[in-house]
Amino acid sequence: MNQQIYVQCRKCKSSFPYNTYVITCPDCGHGWLDAFYPSPAQSFTSGAAPANLWRYREHLPLHHAENIVSLGEGWTPLLHAKQLGSQIGHAHIYLKDERQNPTGSFKDRQASIAISMMKEAGIREAVVSSVGNVAIAYAAYAARAGIKLWIFVPEGIPDEKVRETAVYGPYIIKIPGTYDQTKQAAANYAKEHNLFLDRGIKGIAAKEAMKTIAYEIAEQLGEPGLWQAPDWYLQSVSGGLGPVGVVKGFQELKEWGLVNKIPQLGCFQVDGCAPMVNAFEQKRPFAEPIRHPHTNIITLTTGDPGEAYEVLFELMTQHGGEMASVSDGEAYQALHTLARTEGISVEPATAVAIAGLIKFINQGIIRPDETVVVNCSGHTMPVSEHILLNHPPRQSETQGSYFEQPEPV
């Protein structure tokens, strides 16, 4: 069993022991909760630690190991991007290859911990909303745990992702409208039918899952007994979960003396849906919602980030960082640049971060001597047809097309 776990409410700051899955603060009813641990385990990891995120089990919100629902998620490679770095003029770029998680994205971390916590709490039926990766990941892990899952998705989600999600047998409800409207529909359905609603970034599981990325980066960049934090952590953001959780992880490691700094954050959105960037550039702690996103990169269409942006703004004010937006075209170009230099094929949301990396290097925001880690959040595979439609394959000078371009869908 883990050491004692505590929960703190972001609003009223009250804290209490974590004994079972809790949704809102018992004192004020606020929904943003954070887990914390009084001290590090005597041995943070050992030679016998599993090669997945559960190697850090002593600092994850689960009491009993028999409730772990795992497909081998986590402990993904940290790759030195030498070819990309040579092309864009930076020698210290590393890629956290989250494509290599079981269903192909970093959301497997979130699914593993969230579904494990549901299992431990005896939850047998749940509701979640998603624009793709969460749907696929939660469906797979819920199937493994025997939990009935209702997944709400916006109608614009690529059919490939819907089909992949459907393989695992959940109930899928398409909502005509934006992702924000989809989230509201999911919340209404859960309330109406008295079902457990996964609260995403506001809940404990999601942030605790994402902090394991920080743990792994520090362990992989460093050496045994001497962990290391990068100067920058870069990721595209929609709801903001990844960077919020990663900073939490580095904060814990610094508090426990395992690293000596917390990296600056580089957060990127698309021009057609950039509420966080718009607010950050004006130094405002609250984001004005984008009601009608205009982008083909649907995984980044959270128009109203709400409290998540407030938290991210606070973290970036405290630890440093910058935000920027890029166009869909810049993202697709970066996607192909990464594939042709490093042999890594990523989803468009990751390509947004690569385009942002290039922009920050060109603008001198990231210095040549600084170490940068970019989250390669997901694989091209579920949306490959859409990528090819945006960027047809190159022509061979002697043999014509390498393969036929797919017909539009």
Contacts in CASP RR format, 6 or more apart in sequence:
PFRMAT RR
TARGET T0000
AUTHOR 0000-0000-0000
METHOD contacts of the structure
MODEL  1
MNQQIYVQCRKCKSSFPYNTYVITCPDCGHGWLDAFYPSPAQSFTSGAAP
ANLWRYREHLPLHHAENIVSLGEGWTPLLHAKQLGSQIGHAHIYLKDERQ
NPTGSFKDRQASIAISMMKEAGIREAVVSSVGNVAIAYAAYAARAGIKLW
IFVPEGIPDEKVRETAVYGPYIIKIPGTYDQTKQAAANYAKEHNLFLDRG
IKGIAAKEAMKTIAYEIAEQLGEPGLWQAPDWYLQSVSGGLGPVGVVKGF
QELKEWGLVNKIPQLGCFQVDGCAPMVNAFEQKRPFAEPIRHPHTNIITL
TTGDPGEAYEVLFELMTQHGGEMASVSDGEAYQALHTLARTEGISVEPAT
AVAIAGLIKFINQGIIRPDETVVVNCSGHTMPVSEHILLNHPPRQSETQG
SYFEQPEPV
1 63 0 8 1.000
1 64 0 8 1.000
2 57 0 8 1.000
2 58 0 8 1.000
2 59 0 8 1.000
2 60 0 8 1.000
2 62 0 8 1.000
2 63 0 8 1.000
3 37 0 8 1.000
3 38 0 8 1.000
3 39 0 8 1.000
3 41 0 8 1.000
3 58 0 8 1.000
4 17 0 8 1.000
4 38 0 8 1.000
5 17 0 8 1.000
5 18 0 8 1.000
5 35 0 8 1.000
5 36 0 8 1.000
5 37 0 8 1.000
5 61 0 8 1.000
5 63 0 8 1.000
6 15 0 8 1.000
6 16 0 8 1.000
6 17 0 8 1.000
6 18 0 8 1.000
6 35 0 8 1.000
6 36 0 8 1.000
6 37 0 8 1.000
6 38 0 8 1.000
7 15 0 8 1.000
7 16 0 8 1.000
7 17 0 8 1.000
7 18 0 8 1.000
7 22 0 8 1.000
7 33 0 8 1.000
7 34 0 8 1.000
7 35 0 8 1.000
7 36 0 8 1.000
7 204 0 8 1.000
8 14 0 8 1.000
8 15 0 8 1.000
8 33 0 8 1.000
8 34 0 8 1.000
8 36 0 8 1.000
9 15 0 8 1.000
9 25 0 8 1.000
9 27 0 8 1.000
9 28 0 8 1.000
9 29 0 8 1.000
9 30 0 8 1.000
9 31 0 8 1.000
9 32 0 8 1.000
9 33 0 8 1.000
10 30 0 8 1.000
10 31 0 8 1.000
10 32 0 8 1.000
10 33 0 8 1.000
10 34 0 8 1.000
10 307 0 8 1.000
10 311 0 8 1.000
11 25 0 8 1.000
11 28 0 8 1.000
11 30 0 8 1.000
11 31 0 8 1.000
11 32 0 8 1.000
12 25 0 8 1.000
12 27 0 8 1.000
12 28 0 8 1.000
12 30 0 8 1.000
14 25 0 8 1.000
14 27 0 8 1.000
14 28 0 8 1.000
15 36 0 8 1.000
16 26 0 8 1.000
18 35 0 8 1.000
18 61 0 8 1.000
18 204 0 8 1.000
20 120 0 8 1.000
20 121 0 8 1.000
21 117 0 8 1.000
21 118 0 8 1.000
21 120 0 8 1.000
21 121 0 8 1.000
21 123 0 8 1.000
22 33 0 8 1.000
22 204 0 8 1.000
23 31 0 8 1.000
23 197 0 8 1.000
23 199 0 8 1.000
23 203 0 8 1.000
24 30 0 8 1.000
24 31 0 8 1.000
24 33 0 8 1.000
25 31 0 8 1.000
25 33 0 8 1.000
31 199 0 8 1.000
31 202 0 8 1.000
31 203 0 8 1.000
32 202 0 8 1.000
32 203 0 8 1.000
32 307 0 8 1.000
32 311 0 8 1.000
33 202 0 8 1.000
33 203 0 8 1.000
33 204 0 8 1.000
34 204 0 8 1.000
34 207 0 8 1.000
34 248 0 8 1.000
35 61 0 8 1.000
35 204 0 8 1.000
35 207 0 8 1.000
35 208 0 8 1.000
37 59 0 8 1.000
37 252 0 8 1.000
39 256 0 8 1.000
40 59 0 8 1.000
40 252 0 8 1.000
40 256 0 8 1.000
40 258 0 8 1.000
41 58 0 8 1.000
41 59 0 8 1.000
44 56 0 8 1.000
44 58 0 8 1.000
44 59 0 8 1.000
44 256 0 8 1.000
44 258 0 8 1.000
45 55 0 8 1.000
45 56 0 8 1.000
45 219 0 8 1.000
49 55 0 8 1.000
50 75 0 8 1.000
51 75 0 8 1.000
52 70 0 8 1.000
52 72 0 8 1.000
52 73 0 8 1.000
52 74 0 8 1.000
52 75 0 8 1.000
53 60 0 8 1.000
53 73 0 8 1.000
53 74 0 8 1.000
53 75 0 8 1.000
53 109 0 8 1.000
53 112 0 8 1.000
53 113 0 8 1.000
53 209 0 8 1.000
53 212 0 8 1.000
53 216 0 8 1.000
54 60 0 8 1.000
54 68 0 8 1.000
54 70 0 8 1.000
54 112 0 8 1.000
55 75 0 8 1.000
56 212 0 8 1.000
56 215 0 8 1.000
57 65 0 8 1.000
57 68 0 8 1.000
59 215 0 8 1.000
59 252 0 8 1.000
60 113 0 8 1.000
60 208 0 8 1.000
60 212 0 8 1.000
61 113 0 8 1.000
61 117 0 8 1.000
61 204 0 8 1.000
61 205 0 8 1.000
61 208 0 8 1.000
62 68 0 8 1.000
62 113 0 8 1.000
62 116 0 8 1.000
62 117 0 8 1.000
62 120 0 8 1.000
63 120 0 8 1.000
64 120 0 8 1.000
67 116 0 8 1.000
67 117 0 8 1.000
67 119 0 8 1.000
67 120 0 8 1.000
68 112 0 8 1.000
68 116 0 8 1.000
69 112 0 8 1.000
69 115 0 8 1.000
69 116 0 8 1.000
69 119 0 8 1.000
69 141 0 8 1.000
69 144 0 8 1.000
69 145 0 8 1.000
70 112 0 8 1.000
70 116 0 8 1.000
71 102 0 8 1.000
71 103 0 8 1.000
71 108 0 8 1.000
71 112 0 8 1.000
71 140 0 8 1.000
71 141 0 8 1.000
71 144 0 8 1.000
72 101 0 8 1.000
72 102 0 8 1.000
72 112 0 8 1.000
73 101 0 8 1.000
73 102 0 8 1.000
73 108 0 8 1.000
73 109 0 8 1.000
73 111 0 8 1.000
73 112 0 8 1.000
74 101 0 8 1.000
74 108 0 8 1.000
74 109 0 8 1.000
74 212 0 8 1.000
74 216 0 8 1.000
75 216 0 8 1.000
76 96 0 8 1.000
76 97 0 8 1.000
76 98 0 8 1.000
76 99 0 8 1.000
76 100 0 8 1.000
76 101 0 8 1.000
76 216 0 8 1.000
77 96 0 8 1.000
77 97 0 8 1.000
77 100 0 8 1.000
78 94 0 8 1.000
78 95 0 8 1.000
78 96 0 8 1.000
78 97 0 8 1.000
78 216 0 8 1.000
78 217 0 8 1.000
78 220 0 8 1.000
78 221 0 8 1.000
78 373 0 8 1.000
79 94 0 8 1.000
79 95 0 8 1.000
79 97 0 8 1.000
79 342 0 8 1.000
79 344 0 8 1.000
80 93 0 8 1.000
80 94 0 8 1.000
81 93 0 8 1.000
81 94 0 8 1.000
81 95 0 8 1.000
81 341 0 8 1.000
81 342 0 8 1.000
81 374 0 8 1.000
82 91 0 8 1.000
83 341 0 8 1.000
83 342 0 8 1.000
84 93 0 8 1.000
84 337 0 8 1.000
84 338 0 8 1.000
84 341 0 8 1.000
84 342 0 8 1.000
85 91 0 8 1.000
85 93 0 8 1.000
85 341 0 8 1.000
87 337 0 8 1.000
87 341 0 8 1.000
88 357 0 8 1.000
88 358 0 8 1.000
88 361 0 8 1.000
88 362 0 8 1.000
89 361 0 8 1.000
89 368 0 8 1.000
90 361 0 8 1.000
90 366 0 8 1.000
90 368 0 8 1.000
90 372 0 8 1.000
91 368 0 8 1.000
92 369 0 8 1.000
92 370 0 8 1.000
92 371 0 8 1.000
92 372 0 8 1.000
93 357 0 8 1.000
93 372 0 8 1.000
93 374 0 8 1.000
94 217 0 8 1.000
94 221 0 8 1.000
94 230 0 8 1.000
94 371 0 8 1.000
94 372 0 8 1.000
94 373 0 8 1.000
94 374 0 8 1.000
95 342 0 8 1.000
95 344 0 8 1.000
95 373 0 8 1.000
95 374 0 8 1.000
95 376 0 8 1.000
96 213 0 8 1.000
96 216 0 8 1.000
96 217 0 8 1.000
96 373 0 8 1.000
96 374 0 8 1.000
96 375 0 8 1.000
96 376 0 8 1.000
97 344 0 8 1.000
97 376 0 8 1.000
98 104 0 8 1.000
98 105 0 8 1.000
98 106 0 8 1.000
98 213 0 8 1.000
98 375 0 8 1.000
98 376 0 8 1.000
98 377 0 8 1.000
98 378 0 8 1.000
99 105 0 8 1.000
99 344 0 8 1.000
99 345 0 8 1.000
99 346 0 8 1.000
99 376 0 8 1.000
99 377 0 8 1.000
99 378 0 8 1.000
99 379 0 8 1.000
101 107 0 8 1.000
101 108 0 8 1.000
101 109 0 8 1.000
101 137 0 8 1.000
102 108 0 8 1.000
102 140 0 8 1.000
103 111 0 8 1.000
103 133 0 8 1.000
103 136 0 8 1.000
103 137 0 8 1.000
103 140 0 8 1.000
103 164 0 8 1.000
104 133 0 8 1.000
104 136 0 8 1.000
104 378 0 8 1.000
104 379 0 8 1.000
104 381 0 8 1.000
105 133 0 8 1.000
105 136 0 8 1.000
105 137 0 8 1.000
105 347 0 8 1.000
105 377 0 8 1.000
105 378 0 8 1.000
105 379 0 8 1.000
106 133 0 8 1.000
106 210 0 8 1.000
106 213 0 8 1.000
106 242 0 8 1.000
106 375 0 8 1.000
106 377 0 8 1.000
106 378 0 8 1.000
107 133 0 8 1.000
107 134 0 8 1.000
107 136 0 8 1.000
107 137 0 8 1.000
107 138 0 8 1.000
108 137 0 8 1.000
108 140 0 8 1.000
108 141 0 8 1.000
109 209 0 8 1.000
109 210 0 8 1.000
109 212 0 8 1.000
109 213 0 8 1.000
110 134 0 8 1.000
110 137 0 8 1.000
110 200 0 8 1.000
110 205 0 8 1.000
110 206 0 8 1.000
110 209 0 8 1.000
110 210 0 8 1.000
110 241 0 8 1.000
111 134 0 8 1.000
111 137 0 8 1.000
111 138 0 8 1.000
111 140 0 8 1.000
111 141 0 8 1.000
111 142 0 8 1.000
112 141 0 8 1.000
112 209 0 8 1.000
113 205 0 8 1.000
113 206 0 8 1.000
113 208 0 8 1.000
113 209 0 8 1.000
114 138 0 8 1.000
114 141 0 8 1.000
114 198 0 8 1.000
114 200 0 8 1.000
114 205 0 8 1.000
114 206 0 8 1.000
114 209 0 8 1.000
115 138 0 8 1.000
115 141 0 8 1.000
115 142 0 8 1.000
115 144 0 8 1.000
115 145 0 8 1.000
115 147 0 8 1.000
116 145 0 8 1.000
117 204 0 8 1.000
117 205 0 8 1.000
118 126 0 8 1.000
118 145 0 8 1.000
118 147 0 8 1.000
118 196 0 8 1.000
119 145 0 8 1.000
119 147 0 8 1.000
123 147 0 8 1.000
123 196 0 8 1.000
124 146 0 8 1.000
124 147 0 8 1.000
124 148 0 8 1.000
125 147 0 8 1.000
125 148 0 8 1.000
125 149 0 8 1.000
125 150 0 8 1.000
125 195 0 8 1.000
125 196 0 8 1.000
126 142 0 8 1.000
126 147 0 8 1.000
126 148 0 8 1.000
126 149 0 8 1.000
126 150 0 8 1.000
126 195 0 8 1.000
126 196 0 8 1.000
126 197 0 8 1.000
126 198 0 8 1.000
127 149 0 8 1.000
127 150 0 8 1.000
127 151 0 8 1.000
127 152 0 8 1.000
127 186 0 8 1.000
127 187 0 8 1.000
127 189 0 8 1.000
127 190 0 8 1.000
127 195 0 8 1.000
127 196 0 8 1.000
127 197 0 8 1.000
127 198 0 8 1.000
128 134 0 8 1.000
128 135 0 8 1.000
128 138 0 8 1.000
128 149 0 8 1.000
128 150 0 8 1.000
128 151 0 8 1.000
128 152 0 8 1.000
128 186 0 8 1.000
128 197 0 8 1.000
128 198 0 8 1.000
129 151 0 8 1.000
129 152 0 8 1.000
129 153 0 8 1.000
129 179 0 8 1.000
129 182 0 8 1.000
129 183 0 8 1.000
129 185 0 8 1.000
129 186 0 8 1.000
129 187 0 8 1.000
130 138 0 8 1.000
130 151 0 8 1.000
130 152 0 8 1.000
130 153 0 8 1.000
131 153 0 8 1.000
131 154 0 8 1.000
131 157 0 8 1.000
131 179 0 8 1.000
131 182 0 8 1.000
131 238 0 8 1.000
131 298 0 8 1.000
131 299 0 8 1.000
131 301 0 8 1.000
132 153 0 8 1.000
132 157 0 8 1.000
132 158 0 8 1.000
132 161 0 8 1.000
132 165 0 8 1.000
132 299 0 8 1.000
132 382 0 8 1.000
133 161 0 8 1.000
133 299 0 8 1.000
133 347 0 8 1.000
133 377 0 8 1.000
133 378 0 8 1.000
135 151 0 8 1.000
135 153 0 8 1.000
135 157 0 8 1.000
135 161 0 8 1.000
135 162 0 8 1.000
135 165 0 8 1.000
135 170 0 8 1.000
135 172 0 8 1.000
136 161 0 8 1.000
136 164 0 8 1.000
136 165 0 8 1.000
136 168 0 8 1.000
136 382 0 8 1.000
138 149 0 8 1.000
138 151 0 8 1.000
138 170 0 8 1.000
138 198 0 8 1.000
139 149 0 8 1.000
139 151 0 8 1.000
139 165 0 8 1.000
139 166 0 8 1.000
139 167 0 8 1.000
139 168 0 8 1.000
139 169 0 8 1.000
139 170 0 8 1.000
140 168 0 8 1.000
142 148 0 8 1.000
142 149 0 8 1.000
142 168 0 8 1.000
142 170 0 8 1.000
143 168 0 8 1.000
143 169 0 8 1.000
143 170 0 8 1.000
148 170 0 8 1.000
148 171 0 8 1.000
149 170 0 8 1.000
149 171 0 8 1.000
150 170 0 8 1.000
150 171 0 8 1.000
150 173 0 8 1.000
150 186 0 8 1.000
150 189 0 8 1.000
150 190 0 8 1.000
150 195 0 8 1.000
151 165 0 8 1.000
151 170 0 8 1.000
151 171 0 8 1.000
151 172 0 8 1.000
151 173 0 8 1.000
152 173 0 8 1.000
152 175 0 8 1.000
152 182 0 8 1.000
152 183 0 8 1.000
152 185 0 8 1.000
152 186 0 8 1.000
152 189 0 8 1.000
153 162 0 8 1.000
153 165 0 8 1.000
153 172 0 8 1.000
153 173 0 8 1.000
153 174 0 8 1.000
153 175 0 8 1.000
153 182 0 8 1.000
154 174 0 8 1.000
154 175 0 8 1.000
154 177 0 8 1.000
154 178 0 8 1.000
154 179 0 8 1.000
154 181 0 8 1.000
154 182 0 8 1.000
154 298 0 8 1.000
154 301 0 8 1.000
155 174 0 8 1.000
155 175 0 8 1.000
155 176 0 8 1.000
155 177 0 8 1.000
156 298 0 8 1.000
157 174 0 8 1.000
157 298 0 8 1.000
158 298 0 8 1.000
158 382 0 8 1.000
158 383 0 8 1.000
158 386 0 8 1.000
159 409 0 8 1.000
160 382 0 8 1.000
160 383 0 8 1.000
160 384 0 8 1.000
160 385 0 8 1.000
161 382 0 8 1.000
161 383 0 8 1.000
162 172 0 8 1.000
162 174 0 8 1.000
164 382 0 8 1.000
165 172 0 8 1.000
166 172 0 8 1.000
173 185 0 8 1.000
173 189 0 8 1.000
175 181 0 8 1.000
175 182 0 8 1.000
175 185 0 8 1.000
178 291 0 8 1.000
178 292 0 8 1.000
178 293 0 8 1.000
178 301 0 8 1.000
178 303 0 8 1.000
179 238 0 8 1.000
179 293 0 8 1.000
179 298 0 8 1.000
179 301 0 8 1.000
179 302 0 8 1.000
179 303 0 8 1.000
180 289 0 8 1.000
180 302 0 8 1.000
180 303 0 8 1.000
180 304 0 8 1.000
186 197 0 8 1.000
187 197 0 8 1.000
189 195 0 8 1.000
190 196 0 8 1.000
190 197 0 8 1.000
191 197 0 8 1.000
198 205 0 8 1.000
199 206 0 8 1.000
200 206 0 8 1.000
200 241 0 8 1.000
201 207 0 8 1.000
201 239 0 8 1.000
201 240 0 8 1.000
201 241 0 8 1.000
201 244 0 8 1.000
201 308 0 8 1.000
202 307 0 8 1.000
202 308 0 8 1.000
206 241 0 8 1.000
206 245 0 8 1.000
207 241 0 8 1.000
207 244 0 8 1.000
207 245 0 8 1.000
207 248 0 8 1.000
208 245 0 8 1.000
208 248 0 8 1.000
210 241 0 8 1.000
210 242 0 8 1.000
210 244 0 8 1.000
210 245 0 8 1.000
210 246 0 8 1.000
210 248 0 8 1.000
211 245 0 8 1.000
211 246 0 8 1.000
211 248 0 8 1.000
211 249 0 8 1.000
211 252 0 8 1.000
212 249 0 8 1.000
213 242 0 8 1.000
213 245 0 8 1.000
213 246 0 8 1.000
213 375 0 8 1.000
214 229 0 8 1.000
214 233 0 8 1.000
214 245 0 8 1.000
214 246 0 8 1.000
214 247 0 8 1.000
214 248 0 8 1.000
214 249 0 8 1.000
214 250 0 8 1.000
214 253 0 8 1.000
215 249 0 8 1.000
215 253 0 8 1.000
217 229 0 8 1.000
217 230 0 8 1.000
217 233 0 8 1.000
217 373 0 8 1.000
218 227 0 8 1.000
218 228 0 8 1.000
218 229 0 8 1.000
218 250 0 8 1.000
218 253 0 8 1.000
218 258 0 8 1.000
218 259 0 8 1.000
219 227 0 8 1.000
221 227 0 8 1.000
221 228 0 8 1.000
221 229 0 8 1.000
221 230 0 8 1.000
221 371 0 8 1.000
221 373 0 8 1.000
222 228 0 8 1.000
227 253 0 8 1.000
227 258 0 8 1.000
227 259 0 8 1.000
228 259 0 8 1.000
229 250 0 8 1.000
229 253 0 8 1.000
229 254 0 8 1.000
229 259 0 8 1.000
229 260 0 8 1.000
229 261 0 8 1.000
229 262 0 8 1.000
229 263 0 8 1.000
230 263 0 8 1.000
230 370 0 8 1.000
230 371 0 8 1.000
230 372 0 8 1.000
230 373 0 8 1.000
231 261 0 8 1.000
231 263 0 8 1.000
231 264 0 8 1.000
231 366 0 8 1.000
231 370 0 8 1.000
231 371 0 8 1.000
231 372 0 8 1.000
232 263 0 8 1.000
232 264 0 8 1.000
232 265 0 8 1.000
232 266 0 8 1.000
232 321 0 8 1.000
232 366 0 8 1.000
232 370 0 8 1.000
232 371 0 8 1.000
232 372 0 8 1.000
232 373 0 8 1.000
233 243 0 8 1.000
233 246 0 8 1.000
233 247 0 8 1.000
233 250 0 8 1.000
233 263 0 8 1.000
233 264 0 8 1.000
233 265 0 8 1.000
233 266 0 8 1.000
233 372 0 8 1.000
233 373 0 8 1.000
233 375 0 8 1.000
234 265 0 8 1.000
234 266 0 8 1.000
234 267 0 8 1.000
234 268 0 8 1.000
234 353 0 8 1.000
234 356 0 8 1.000
234 357 0 8 1.000
234 360 0 8 1.000
234 372 0 8 1.000
234 373 0 8 1.000
234 374 0 8 1.000
234 375 0 8 1.000
235 242 0 8 1.000
235 243 0 8 1.000
235 246 0 8 1.000
235 265 0 8 1.000
235 266 0 8 1.000
235 267 0 8 1.000
235 268 0 8 1.000
235 353 0 8 1.000
235 374 0 8 1.000
235 375 0 8 1.000
235 377 0 8 1.000
236 267 0 8 1.000
236 268 0 8 1.000
236 269 0 8 1.000
236 300 0 8 1.000
236 349 0 8 1.000
236 350 0 8 1.000
236 352 0 8 1.000
236 353 0 8 1.000
236 377 0 8 1.000
237 243 0 8 1.000
237 267 0 8 1.000
237 268 0 8 1.000
237 269 0 8 1.000
237 276 0 8 1.000
237 300 0 8 1.000
237 312 0 8 1.000
238 269 0 8 1.000
238 273 0 8 1.000
238 299 0 8 1.000
238 300 0 8 1.000
238 301 0 8 1.000
238 302 0 8 1.000
238 305 0 8 1.000
238 349 0 8 1.000
239 302 0 8 1.000
239 305 0 8 1.000
239 308 0 8 1.000
240 267 0 8 1.000
240 276 0 8 1.000
240 302 0 8 1.000
240 305 0 8 1.000
240 308 0 8 1.000
240 309 0 8 1.000
240 312 0 8 1.000
241 308 0 8 1.000
242 375 0 8 1.000
243 265 0 8 1.000
243 266 0 8 1.000
243 267 0 8 1.000
243 312 0 8 1.000
243 315 0 8 1.000
244 308 0 8 1.000
244 311 0 8 1.000
244 312 0 8 1.000
244 315 0 8 1.000
246 375 0 8 1.000
247 262 0 8 1.000
247 265 0 8 1.000
247 315 0 8 1.000
247 319 0 8 1.000
250 259 0 8 1.000
250 262 0 8 1.000
250 263 0 8 1.000
251 262 0 8 1.000
253 259 0 8 1.000
254 260 0 8 1.000
254 261 0 8 1.000
254 262 0 8 1.000
262 319 0 8 1.000
263 319 0 8 1.000
263 373 0 8 1.000
264 316 0 8 1.000
264 319 0 8 1.000
264 320 0 8 1.000
264 321 0 8 1.000
264 322 0 8 1.000
265 312 0 8 1.000
265 315 0 8 1.000
265 316 0 8 1.000
265 319 0 8 1.000
265 320 0 8 1.000
265 321 0 8 1.000
265 322 0 8 1.000
266 321 0 8 1.000
266 322 0 8 1.000
266 323 0 8 1.000
266 324 0 8 1.000
266 356 0 8 1.000
266 360 0 8 1.000
267 276 0 8 1.000
267 277 0 8 1.000
267 280 0 8 1.000
267 312 0 8 1.000
267 316 0 8 1.000
267 321 0 8 1.000
267 322 0 8 1.000
267 323 0 8 1.000
268 277 0 8 1.000
268 323 0 8 1.000
268 324 0 8 1.000
268 325 0 8 1.000
268 326 0 8 1.000
268 352 0 8 1.000
268 353 0 8 1.000
268 355 0 8 1.000
268 356 0 8 1.000
269 275 0 8 1.000
269 276 0 8 1.000
269 277 0 8 1.000
269 300 0 8 1.000
269 323 0 8 1.000
269 325 0 8 1.000
269 352 0 8 1.000
270 295 0 8 1.000
270 297 0 8 1.000
270 300 0 8 1.000
270 325 0 8 1.000
270 326 0 8 1.000
270 327 0 8 1.000
270 328 0 8 1.000
270 331 0 8 1.000
270 352 0 8 1.000
271 295 0 8 1.000
271 325 0 8 1.000
271 326 0 8 1.000
271 327 0 8 1.000
271 328 0 8 1.000
272 290 0 8 1.000
272 293 0 8 1.000
272 294 0 8 1.000
272 295 0 8 1.000
272 325 0 8 1.000
272 328 0 8 1.000
273 290 0 8 1.000
273 293 0 8 1.000
273 294 0 8 1.000
273 295 0 8 1.000
273 300 0 8 1.000
273 301 0 8 1.000
273 302 0 8 1.000
273 303 0 8 1.000
274 290 0 8 1.000
274 325 0 8 1.000
275 287 0 8 1.000
275 288 0 8 1.000
275 289 0 8 1.000
275 290 0 8 1.000
275 302 0 8 1.000
275 303 0 8 1.000
275 304 0 8 1.000
275 305 0 8 1.000
275 309 0 8 1.000
276 287 0 8 1.000
276 305 0 8 1.000
276 309 0 8 1.000
276 312 0 8 1.000
276 323 0 8 1.000
277 323 0 8 1.000
277 324 0 8 1.000
277 325 0 8 1.000
278 287 0 8 1.000
278 288 0 8 1.000
279 285 0 8 1.000
279 286 0 8 1.000
279 287 0 8 1.000
279 288 0 8 1.000
279 309 0 8 1.000
279 313 0 8 1.000
280 313 0 8 1.000
280 316 0 8 1.000
280 322 0 8 1.000
280 323 0 8 1.000
281 323 0 8 1.000
285 310 0 8 1.000
285 313 0 8 1.000
285 314 0 8 1.000
286 306 0 8 1.000
286 309 0 8 1.000
286 310 0 8 1.000
287 304 0 8 1.000
287 305 0 8 1.000
287 306 0 8 1.000
287 309 0 8 1.000
289 303 0 8 1.000
289 304 0 8 1.000
289 306 0 8 1.000
290 303 0 8 1.000
290 304 0 8 1.000
291 303 0 8 1.000
293 301 0 8 1.000
293 303 0 8 1.000
295 301 0 8 1.000
295 328 0 8 1.000
296 328 0 8 1.000
296 348 0 8 1.000
296 386 0 8 1.000
296 390 0 8 1.000
297 328 0 8 1.000
297 331 0 8 1.000
297 348 0 8 1.000
297 349 0 8 1.000
297 352 0 8 1.000
299 347 0 8 1.000
299 348 0 8 1.000
299 349 0 8 1.000
300 349 0 8 1.000
300 352 0 8 1.000
305 312 0 8 1.000
316 322 0 8 1.000
316 323 0 8 1.000
322 360 0 8 1.000
322 365 0 8 1.000
324 356 0 8 1.000
324 359 0 8 1.000
324 360 0 8 1.000
326 334 0 8 1.000
326 352 0 8 1.000
326 355 0 8 1.000
326 356 0 8 1.000
326 359 0 8 1.000
328 348 0 8 1.000
328 390 0 8 1.000
329 390 0 8 1.000
330 355 0 8 1.000
330 356 0 8 1.000
330 359 0 8 1.000
331 348 0 8 1.000
331 351 0 8 1.000
331 352 0 8 1.000
331 354 0 8 1.000
331 355 0 8 1.000
332 348 0 8 1.000
332 351 0 8 1.000
332 387 0 8 1.000
332 390 0 8 1.000
332 391 0 8 1.000
333 355 0 8 1.000
333 391 0 8 1.000
334 351 0 8 1.000
334 352 0 8 1.000
334 354 0 8 1.000
334 355 0 8 1.000
334 356 0 8 1.000
334 358 0 8 1.000
335 345 0 8 1.000
335 346 0 8 1.000
335 348 0 8 1.000
335 350 0 8 1.000
335 351 0 8 1.000
335 354 0 8 1.000
335 380 0 8 1.000
335 387 0 8 1.000
335 391 0 8 1.000
336 391 0 8 1.000
337 354 0 8 1.000
337 358 0 8 1.000
338 344 0 8 1.000
338 345 0 8 1.000
338 346 0 8 1.000
338 351 0 8 1.000
338 354 0 8 1.000
339 345 0 8 1.000
339 346 0 8 1.000
339 380 0 8 1.000
344 376 0 8 1.000
345 379 0 8 1.000
345 380 0 8 1.000
345 381 0 8 1.000
346 354 0 8 1.000
346 376 0 8 1.000
346 377 0 8 1.000
346 378 0 8 1.000
346 379 0 8 1.000
346 380 0 8 1.000
347 377 0 8 1.000
347 378 0 8 1.000
347 379 0 8 1.000
347 380 0 8 1.000
347 382 0 8 1.000
347 383 0 8 1.000
348 383 0 8 1.000
348 386 0 8 1.000
348 387 0 8 1.000
349 377 0 8 1.000
349 378 0 8 1.000
350 374 0 8 1.000
350 375 0 8 1.000
350 376 0 8 1.000
350 377 0 8 1.000
350 378 0 8 1.000
353 374 0 8 1.000
353 375 0 8 1.000
353 377 0 8 1.000
354 374 0 8 1.000
357 366 0 8 1.000
357 372 0 8 1.000
357 374 0 8 1.000
360 366 0 8 1.000
366 372 0 8 1.000
380 387 0 8 1.000
385 406 0 8 1.000
385 409 0 8 1.000
388 405 0 8 1.000
388 406 0 8 1.000
389 405 0 8 1.000
389 406 0 8 1.000
389 408 0 8 1.000
389 409 0 8 1.000
392 405 0 8 1.000
393 401 0 8 1.000
393 402 0 8 1.000
393 403 0 8 1.000
393 405 0 8 1.000
394 402 0 8 1.000
395 401 0 8 1.000
396 402 0 8 1.000
END
